[in-house]
Structures are given as C-alpha cells and as structure tokens.
Amino acid sequence: MTDGIQVLQDVVVFGVAVEGEAVVVDLYGSPANVCGTVRFDLPDLERHTAVDLLDHWSQADTALTLIAHGSAVALQNDHAVFAAQIAASDQ
C-alpha cells in the first residue's frame, strides 16, 4: 500500500448483481487470496454498460486489478490496457 492506495492484482469477478442504482460485484483471487464484495453506485446508462462489461469479465475469468483509495474503488483489465498501448505503438 502506498499513500493509502491499495492494489490487488489477479482478482476475478465471481458474480454481478444490480440492486437499485447499485452494481454489486463479488470478487475473489489475487496472491492474497481475497474474497469480498464491491458496490458501485452508478447512473442508469453507466450501470448498464458496467454490468455488461463485468458480466463479460466474469464469464471469461478475466484477471483484473482492483485499485482502492478511501471509498473510491476501480477495477481494471491491465492486460487489455497494455495490449492497446502496444498495438498503438506498433502503428
């Protein structure tokens, strides 16, 4: 942890549910063997897009990076980010 920022790599989405305006994401994995739930409060359009992406990651068993700082949490597909950067640099 650096400056209150937590980074967990290789977490996987186990389940995704919509509860009102929230998207509830069950996660597990990482070298720390974590298991937990993250809640994202999102407006309608963002919520539907997020659920589609999270469902895709869940079905594909995509290894993600969870970044947390205070009450702010993000999930990121590092492999896709790096692949896009490499592809852009090849052009």
C-alpha positions as CSV (number, residue, x, y, z in Angstrom):
1,M,0.0,0.0,0.0
2,T,1.3,3.4,-1.0
3,D,-0.2,6.7,0.2
4,G,-3.4,4.9,1.2
5,I,-3.8,3.2,-2.2
6,Q,-4.4,-0.5,-2.2
7,V,-3.6,-2.5,-5.3
8,L,-4.6,-6.1,-5.7
9,Q,-3.8,-7.9,-8.9
10,D,-5.3,-11.1,-10.4
11,V,-8.8,-10.7,-8.8
12,V,-11.7,-12.3,-10.7
13,V,-15.4,-11.4,-10.8
14,F,-17.4,-14.2,-9.3
15,G,-20.8,-12.5,-9.6
16,V,-22.6,-9.3,-10.6
17,A,-26.0,-8.1,-9.4
18,V,-28.0,-4.9,-9.7
19,E,-29.6,-3.6,-6.5
20,G,-31.5,-0.4,-7.3
21,E,-29.0,2.1,-8.6
22,A,-26.0,0.0,-7.4
23,V,-23.9,-2.7,-9.1
24,V,-22.7,-5.3,-6.6
25,V,-19.6,-7.2,-7.6
26,D,-18.4,-10.3,-5.8
27,L,-14.6,-10.8,-6.3
28,Y,-12.0,-13.4,-5.4
29,G,-8.4,-14.3,-6.0
30,S,-5.1,-12.5,-6.0
31,P,-2.0,-13.7,-4.4
32,A,-3.5,-12.5,-1.1
33,N,-6.5,-14.9,-1.6
34,V,-9.1,-12.2,-1.1
35,C,-12.8,-12.7,-1.3
36,G,-15.2,-9.8,-1.0
37,T,-17.8,-7.5,-2.4
38,V,-17.6,-4.1,-4.0
39,R,-20.5,-1.8,-4.6
40,F,-20.6,0.8,-7.4
41,D,-23.4,3.4,-7.3
42,L,-23.9,4.4,-11.0
43,P,-26.4,6.3,-13.1
44,D,-28.6,4.2,-15.4
45,L,-26.6,4.4,-18.6
46,E,-23.3,3.8,-16.8
47,R,-24.8,1.0,-14.8
48,H,-26.0,-1.0,-17.8
49,T,-22.6,-0.6,-19.5
50,A,-20.7,-1.6,-16.4
51,V,-22.9,-4.7,-15.8
52,D,-22.3,-5.8,-19.4
53,L,-18.5,-5.4,-19.0
54,L,-18.4,-7.1,-15.6
55,D,-20.5,-10.0,-16.9
56,H,-18.1,-10.4,-19.8
57,W,-15.1,-10.4,-17.4
58,S,-16.9,-12.9,-15.2
59,Q,-17.7,-15.3,-18.0
60,A,-14.1,-15.0,-19.4
61,D,-12.5,-15.4,-15.9
62,T,-10.5,-12.2,-16.7
63,A,-7.8,-11.4,-14.2
64,L,-8.3,-7.8,-13.1
65,T,-6.5,-5.3,-10.9
66,L,-8.5,-3.7,-8.1
67,I,-7.4,-0.3,-7.0
68,A,-8.8,1.3,-3.8
69,H,-8.2,4.6,-2.1
70,G,-10.6,5.5,0.7
71,S,-14.1,4.9,-0.6
72,A,-13.0,5.1,-4.3
73,V,-12.7,1.7,-6.0
74,A,-11.8,0.8,-9.6
75,L,-11.4,-2.5,-11.5
76,Q,-9.1,-2.5,-14.5
77,N,-8.2,-5.1,-17.1
78,D,-4.4,-4.4,-17.2
79,H,-3.9,-7.0,-20.0
80,A,-6.3,-5.1,-22.3
81,V,-4.7,-1.7,-21.4
82,F,-1.2,-2.9,-22.1
83,A,-2.3,-4.7,-25.3
84,A,-3.9,-1.5,-26.6
85,Q,-0.8,0.5,-25.8
86,I,1.5,-1.9,-27.5
87,A,-0.8,-2.0,-30.6
88,A,-0.9,1.8,-30.7
89,S,2.9,1.9,-30.5
90,D,3.2,-0.5,-33.4
91,Q,1.4,1.8,-35.8
